Amino acid sequence: MTTDEIIDLAPDDASIAAAQILAKPAKWLRLGAFDSENGEVVWGEFQGSAKEPYRTVIEWEEPRFRCNCPSRKRPCKHELALAFLRVSNPEAFGAPAPDWADGGNGNSGEIASPLQLPDGWETLQNEIEKPYFVELQRFLNAERAKFTVFPPSGEEFNALKATPLENVRVLILGQDPYHGPKQAHGMAFSVLPQVSLPPSLANIFREMRDDLGLEPPKSGFLQGWAERGVLLLNAVLTVRRGEANSHKNRGWETFTDAVIRAVSDGENPVVFVLWGNYAQKKERLIDTQKHVVIKSAHPSPLSAHNGFFGSKPFSQINRALENLGREPIDWKL
């Protein structure tokens, strides 16, 4: 990254200004960098207002930022400052890597950032203060200390961050994050650029081609859909590496049920897409007099031939949106 590229990633001018003040080696307790299977990882410890230092990590190639400070802005000022420092003072990064820094791909020992709601979802603030959610946070802290957990800490709410409540036109409900390396990044069915398409997503793209005539994209990164109003919500937002459903019944379902209710209770009509039996059980949370619910088999290879292929969900969604008086989705990626 260059300095200009770092500035482009900043959430606002105030974060840039604060980061530039902190972008001095003397402000940091320790600074280091090392090579991992995903490229260079940069890390630092910063003594803030908390008793324990803040731990900041950047996977430089993608880039991915992680910091256990309480800031709701991402990248936060510590993450931006660390990036500025790496560009301006690379010789300062000589400390040996601590165990907590070797977590760039969700590795065990990863920093567990506090779960903070993104802007636009303030209606759920009381939900994250409930006892079950506090216990969920404790569970995740313990899991990340011992195991590899996906998505990386700080990315659990990426779907909500990309699609604020007032922007939701479509909600597609998944079940569990991908549990393979470098796949899950906080949005149902989506994977990061340069990652091979999982079978379910390949089937989704195949049906999109047959339905709309759009050629399947090479990348499975669905950020474009999210920014156009498609909330890509999993019912469970984290998973242990290689163990599907390992975080089931730990509290996530209660939280994501509240997300579904919040969308259902919102001012604007929405199209809910429920693929498979698991998702269809959530129909009870939706005001079907106000919203449209589209159901079919799941796009998994185990069920796609039992009603997903040929269901034409994309044209169904857009017709429903038009009937609701809302703009259709541009599905091209």
SULSUL-V348839 format. One record per helix or strand. SS is the DSSP state (H for helix, E for strand). FROM is the first residue (numbers start at 1). TO is the last residue. If there is no record, write none. Layout:
SS/FROM/TO ; SS/FROM/TO
This chain:
H/3/9 ; H/13/22 ; H/25/27 ; E/30/36 ; E/39/46 ; E/54/59 ; E/64/67 ; H/77/88 ; H/90/92 ; H/99/101 ; H/122/128 ; H/131/146 ; E/149/150 ; H/158/162 ; H/165/167 ; E/170/174 ; H/199/212 ; H/223/227 ; E/230/234 ; E/239/240 ; E/243/243 ; H/252/265 ; E/271/275 ; H/276/285 ; E/292/296 ; H/304/306 ; H/313/323
